[in-house]
């Protein structure tokens, strides 16, 4: 069973609304506070209050920041703050992934690098509280999969730290473009969806659209600050368990580049380095470039939290002049890993519902030590694993 959180964003989405919806659905408030406190930032207070929004009972995250004249923070400072904090791994990875995505779209808007771009609204302490608080609330509820409905956006203009911008603001449209997330237009000049809220949805979600098949265990409503007369200004979250692991893939990114001047040794080394920094998989395919030049495409599959590192390694190791990336869905199958003993030599074996796979490097080492063909060790290890699986 997979724990799923589906967010209804038909009235828009903002970071504080997502956080309060999760708390309303049962997330541990103390766990949320502890995670935010681990950032080591003073001068804030957070209270969750019950409110009404157009007749709907909801919870509102009242974030009070004592120093409103906060300094602008470069994206690298925000990311370092989160990485230094004593947070659970999944909370840290999710929060960093959100801020890396925000840094990339803000850098594209302002024509600078992601590390140097100044984060104004999204770099304020209340936005950092929202991001880390949401990730901590998801962890408290043990949410493995995030999905969301089409995201509502308004029209007209909004006032930001940089001046008057079109609604939705460029950071929001940039996030929507890079992920292909669905939207719906609403006839209002309100800023329905903020960069922080859209980043939380598009980065953390593995799918979008209608509610996935699940057994519902909890629901919650997170309120925005305004009480609009025509529609409840809330984000709804529906939490449940889904056994349908095939119909909803996990969102990942395929990063790739074409190279025509790298040796086989360099390409093999690049694959090893990409796997070392957290790529799910890495591979090379032969291609023909212009004028019939033989070349290769280097590919890496990774999640959003590792994409920046994967890009850095690919650029450094291949010497390429450019990288491309696109979102993909992946369906990793549940598997267990056990250790079997083949004549005194440990060999790892992966067991899934549809197959048993012996770790070849372990089998090769055992075969060399035993002076037997590797296929003999592979067969023995697979038989031992199958016998172990039947007993369990």
C-alpha distance (Angstrom), angle and dihedral (degrees) to the residues before:
residue distance angle dihedral
X1 . . .
X2 3.81 . .
X3 3.80 122.5 .
X4 3.81 107.9 -129.5
X5 3.81 133.5 -170.2
X6 3.81 116.3 -165.0
X7 3.82 117.6 -169.6
X8 3.80 122.4 -152.3
X9 3.83 104.3 -146.8
X10 3.81 99.8 172.1
X11 3.82 90.2 122.0
X12 3.82 93.4 43.2
X13 3.77 132.4 -94.0
X14 3.80 136.4 -105.3
X15 3.79 131.9 171.3
X16 3.80 96.4 -110.2
X17 3.82 91.0 48.9
X18 3.81 91.9 52.8
X19 3.81 92.0 48.0
X20 3.80 94.3 48.6
X21 3.84 91.8 45.4
X22 3.81 89.8 56.5
X23 3.81 91.6 47.5
X24 3.80 89.2 48.4
X25 3.83 87.5 53.2
X26 3.80 91.7 54.9
X27 3.82 108.4 -82.3
X28 3.80 112.4 154.6
X29 3.81 108.2 -100.4
X30 3.81 91.6 -158.5
X31 3.82 91.0 54.5
X32 3.80 88.9 51.5
X33 3.82 91.8 49.0
X34 3.80 92.2 46.6
X35 3.80 91.9 52.5
X36 3.79 92.4 49.9
X37 3.80 90.6 45.5
X38 3.81 89.9 53.8
X39 3.81 88.6 67.7
X40 3.81 88.9 74.0
X41 3.82 94.7 -133.1
X42 3.80 120.1 140.1
X43 3.79 131.8 -159.3
X44 3.79 103.1 60.3
X45 3.78 140.1 101.7
X46 3.81 130.5 -167.5
X47 3.80 127.3 -160.6
X48 3.79 128.9 172.9
X49 3.81 111.8 -144.0
X50 3.80 131.9 -176.3
X51 3.82 112.1 -120.8
X52 3.83 140.9 163.8
X53 3.79 121.5 -116.5
X54 3.82 113.3 -171.8
X55 3.80 89.0 -30.4
X56 3.82 96.1 -45.6
X57 3.80 118.4 118.2
X58 3.79 109.0 -130.0
X59 3.78 142.2 156.7
X60 3.80 121.3 -108.2
X61 3.80 124.3 -155.9
X62 3.79 105.5 -138.9
X63 3.81 104.1 -160.7
X64 3.81 113.2 -172.8
X65 3.81 118.2 -167.5
X66 3.80 113.2 -168.9
X67 3.82 96.4 -160.0
X68 3.80 107.0 52.4
X69 3.83 92.1 175.9
X70 3.79 92.4 73.6
X71 3.81 117.3 166.1
X72 3.78 119.7 -108.0
X73 3.77 108.4 -101.2
X74 3.79 124.9 -144.0
X75 3.78 110.3 -128.6
X76 3.81 91.6 -115.8
X77 3.84 90.0 59.6
X78 3.81 92.3 53.1
X79 3.81 91.9 47.5
X80 3.82 91.9 47.3
X81 3.81 89.9 49.7
X82 3.81 90.6 55.0
X83 3.81 94.3 42.6
X84 3.84 91.6 51.6
X85 3.80 93.6 50.1
X86 3.81 120.0 100.4
X87 3.80 95.0 -114.1
X88 3.81 132.5 145.6
X89 3.80 109.8 -91.4
X90 3.79 96.0 -112.1
X91 3.82 92.2 48.0
X92 3.80 90.8 50.8
X93 3.81 94.4 45.0
X94 3.79 93.4 48.6
X95 3.82 94.1 46.8
X96 3.81 93.0 46.9
X97 3.81 91.0 48.4
X98 3.82 90.3 53.7
X99 3.81 92.6 50.7
X100 3.79 93.5 44.8
X101 3.80 88.8 54.9
X102 3.81 90.9 48.0
X103 3.81 90.3 48.6
X104 3.80 91.9 51.1
X105 3.80 95.6 50.5
X106 3.83 93.7 42.1
X107 3.82 89.9 49.2
X108 3.81 90.2 51.6
X109 3.82 90.5 50.8
X110 3.81 94.3 49.4
X111 3.79 99.2 35.2
X112 3.80 98.8 -118.0
X113 3.82 138.9 105.2
X114 3.83 121.8 -74.5
X115 3.81 91.7 -119.5
X116 3.79 95.1 52.1
X117 3.80 101.3 38.8
X118 3.80 113.6 117.1
X119 3.81 112.6 -125.3
X120 3.78 110.7 -147.0
X121 3.81 114.2 173.0
X122 3.81 93.8 6.6
X123 3.82 90.6 47.6
X124 3.79 93.6 53.7
X125 3.79 117.1 109.9
X126 3.81 92.5 -112.8
X127 3.82 90.6 57.8
X128 3.81 91.2 46.9
X129 3.81 88.2 50.6
X130 3.81 89.4 52.0
X131 3.81 94.5 50.9
X132 3.79 97.2 44.8
X133 3.81 91.1 39.8
X134 3.81 92.2 53.8
X135 3.81 92.2 48.2
X136 3.81 91.0 48.5
X137 3.81 91.3 48.1
X138 3.81 90.9 51.3
X139 3.80 88.9 51.1
X140 3.80 91.6 48.2
X141 3.81 88.7 55.7
X142 3.84 91.8 42.2
X143 3.81 91.5 -124.2
X144 3.80 111.0 -178.5
X145 3.81 99.1 173.4
X146 3.81 129.1 38.9
X147 3.81 121.6 -165.4
X148 3.78 132.5 168.1
X149 3.79 143.4 -166.0
X150 3.82 122.9 -116.6
X151 3.81 108.6 -60.5
X152 3.80 118.6 -117.5
X153 3.82 119.4 -130.3
X154 3.78 131.8 -179.4
X155 3.80 132.2 -148.1
X156 3.79 140.3 -126.2
X157 3.80 119.8 52.2
X158 3.81 138.3 -46.6
X159 3.80 130.6 -159.5
X160 3.82 116.2 -119.2
X161 3.81 136.9 169.0
X162 3.82 87.3 -88.5
X163 3.80 94.4 50.4
X164 3.79 134.8 -98.5
X165 3.80 111.7 -12.6
X166 3.81 134.1 179.7
X167 3.79 116.6 -93.0
X168 3.02 115.8 -90.0
X169 3.79 92.3 40.5
X170 3.84 119.9 -126.2
X171 3.81 93.6 -103.8
X172 3.80 89.9 58.2
X173 3.81 94.1 48.0
X174 3.80 89.5 45.9
X175 3.80 91.6 54.7
X176 3.79 91.4 46.4
X177 3.80 91.5 49.3
X178 3.79 96.0 50.3
X179 3.80 94.1 49.6
X180 3.79 102.1 31.9
X181 3.82 90.6 -130.4
X182 3.84 113.9 173.8
X183 3.81 119.8 -112.4
X184 3.79 139.3 -169.9
X185 3.80 124.5 -151.3
X186 3.80 119.2 -130.2
X187 3.81 123.8 -163.5
X188 3.81 97.5 -117.4
X189 3.78 137.4 100.9
X190 3.83 91.2 -139.9
X191 3.80 117.0 115.6
X192 3.78 93.1 -115.6
X193 3.80 97.2 174.1
X194 3.80 123.4 37.5
X195 3.81 127.2 -157.5
X196 3.81 90.6 -110.2
X197 3.79 93.6 51.1
X198 3.81 94.0 45.0
X199 3.83 91.3 46.8
X200 3.81 90.9 52.6
X201 3.80 90.7 51.6
X202 3.80 100.3 41.5
X203 3.81 97.6 40.2
X204 3.80 99.3 42.1
X205 3.80 97.6 37.4
X206 3.79 121.3 96.4
X207 3.81 92.6 -169.8
X208 3.79 141.2 7.0
X209 3.78 137.9 -154.6
X210 3.78 131.4 59.9
X211 3.78 122.5 6.6
X212 3.83 110.8 -72.8
X213 3.82 121.9 -124.5
X214 3.79 107.9 -82.7
X215 3.76 146.0 135.5
X216 3.81 103.8 -106.4
X217 3.79 115.9 -130.2
X218 3.84 103.1 165.9
X219 3.79 143.4 3.7
X220 3.77 132.5 -163.8
X221 3.80 141.2 -178.1
X222 3.79 123.9 -143.2
X223 3.79 116.5 -162.3
X224 3.77 130.6 -142.6
X225 3.79 119.9 -138.9
X226 3.82 96.1 -103.1
X227 3.80 125.9 68.5
X228 3.79 103.7 -143.8
X229 3.82 117.4 -161.2
X230 3.81 99.7 -139.5
X231 3.81 103.5 46.9
X232 3.83 136.6 12.3
X233 3.80 107.7 -94.4
X234 3.82 93.3 -138.8
X235 3.78 143.0 116.2
X236 3.80 113.1 -136.4
X237 3.79 122.1 -152.2
X238 3.80 122.6 -162.6
X239 3.80 115.7 -164.5
X240 3.76 126.8 -165.7
X241 3.77 149.5 127.2
X242 3.78 122.1 -83.9
X243 3.79 124.4 -166.5
X244 3.81 91.4 -176.0
X245 3.80 99.0 99.5
X246 3.80 95.3 159.3
X247 3.81 103.4 55.6
X248 3.83 94.6 55.0
X249 3.76 115.2 53.8
X250 3.77 126.6 -164.8
X251 3.80 116.0 -104.3
X252 3.80 113.1 -116.7
X253 3.81 137.3 155.6
X254 3.77 129.9 -117.4
X255 3.80 109.2 -147.6
X256 3.79 117.0 -168.5
X257 3.79 145.7 162.2
X258 3.81 137.2 -173.4
X259 3.81 118.4 -124.4
X260 3.79 129.2 -179.9
X261 3.80 100.9 175.1
X262 3.82 104.9 53.9
X263 3.80 124.1 106.6
X264 3.78 123.7 -131.3
X265 3.80 90.0 -106.3
X266 3.82 91.3 54.3
X267 3.80 91.8 48.7
X268 3.81 92.2 49.4
X269 3.81 90.7 48.6
X270 3.82 90.2 49.0
X271 3.80 90.8 54.7
X272 3.81 90.6 51.7
X273 3.82 91.8 49.7
X274 3.81 92.8 48.1
X275 3.80 90.5 53.4
X276 3.82 90.4 47.1
X277 3.82 92.4 58.2
X278 3.80 92.8 51.4
X279 3.81 109.4 -85.2
X280 3.80 111.5 154.9
X281 3.79 88.9 -139.5
X282 3.81 139.2 -10.3
X283 3.79 130.3 -164.8
X284 3.81 145.4 159.2
X285 3.81 128.6 -129.4
X286 3.82 126.3 -168.3
X287 3.82 117.0 -120.8
X288 3.80 139.8 170.9
X289 3.80 115.2 -123.5
X290 3.80 129.8 -164.8
X291 3.80 117.0 -44.1
X292 3.80 88.1 20.9
X293 3.81 95.0 -73.8
X294 3.83 112.2 165.4
X295 3.80 111.2 -124.9
X296 3.79 143.9 149.8
X297 3.79 137.4 -121.0
X298 3.79 114.5 -138.8
X299 3.82 112.1 -151.0
X300 3.80 132.4 -170.6
X301 3.80 128.9 -177.7
X302 3.81 115.0 -152.3
X303 3.78 143.7 146.5
X304 3.79 121.9 -103.6
X305 3.80 93.1 -99.8
X306 3.82 90.6 62.8
X307 3.81 100.2 35.8
X308 3.82 96.7 96.6
X309 3.82 91.9 51.5
X310 3.80 91.8 45.8
X311 3.81 90.9 51.6
X312 3.82 91.5 48.5
X313 3.81 92.0 51.7
X314 3.80 93.4 45.2
X315 3.81 91.8 51.5
X316 3.79 94.1 44.7
X317 3.80 97.6 45.9
X318 3.81 99.9 40.3
X319 3.80 99.3 34.6
X320 3.81 88.0 -136.0
X321 3.80 120.5 168.9
X322 3.80 93.5 -139.8
X323 3.80 146.9 15.3
X324 3.79 132.0 -152.5
X325 3.78 129.7 -161.4
X326 3.78 137.2 -174.6
X327 3.82 134.1 179.4
X328 3.80 118.2 -105.6
X329 3.79 136.3 175.4
X330 3.79 120.6 -120.6
X331 3.79 129.8 -168.3
X332 3.81 107.3 -155.8
X333 3.77 109.9 -169.4
X334 3.76 120.9 -130.2
X335 3.81 110.9 -103.6
X336 3.79 140.2 168.5
X337 3.79 125.6 -144.5
X338 3.79 120.6 -143.4
X339 3.80 134.7 173.7
X340 3.80 121.3 -126.4
X341 3.79 128.8 -171.4
X342 3.81 117.0 -126.7
X343 3.81 107.6 -171.4
X344 3.78 92.4 -37.6
X345 3.82 97.2 -39.9
X346 3.83 122.1 109.7
X347 3.81 115.8 -128.1
X348 3.80 124.8 -177.3
X349 3.80 118.5 -134.5
X350 3.82 129.6 -171.3
X351 3.81 116.0 -145.1
X352 3.82 121.7 -162.0
X353 3.79 131.1 166.2
X354 3.80 92.3 -97.9
X355 3.82 104.4 35.1
X356 3.79 150.5 5.9
X357 3.82 117.2 -127.8
X358 3.80 124.7 -169.0
X359 3.81 118.4 -147.2
X360 3.79 100.8 -111.1
X361 3.83 97.4 -153.3
X362 3.81 90.7 55.5
X363 3.81 90.7 47.4
X364 3.81 91.6 48.7
X365 3.82 92.0 51.9
X366 3.80 91.2 48.5
X367 3.82 91.4 47.3
X368 3.81 91.5 51.5
X369 3.80 92.1 48.8
X370 3.81 91.8 47.2
X371 3.82 95.0 40.8
X372 3.79 92.2 -129.3
X373 3.84 132.3 122.4
X374 3.79 113.3 -81.9
X375 3.82 91.1 -126.0
X376 3.82 87.8 63.5
X377 3.81 91.4 56.4
X378 3.82 91.6 44.8
X379 3.80 91.3 53.6
X380 3.81 93.4 45.8
X381 3.81 93.2 48.3
X382 3.80 92.2 47.9
X383 3.83 91.5 49.6
X384 3.82 91.3 49.6
X385 3.81 91.4 48.5
X386 3.80 92.3 48.3
X387 3.80 91.0 50.2
X388 3.82 90.5 48.4
X389 3.82 90.5 49.0
X390 3.82 92.9 52.1
X391 3.81 91.7 51.1
X392 3.81 93.0 50.6
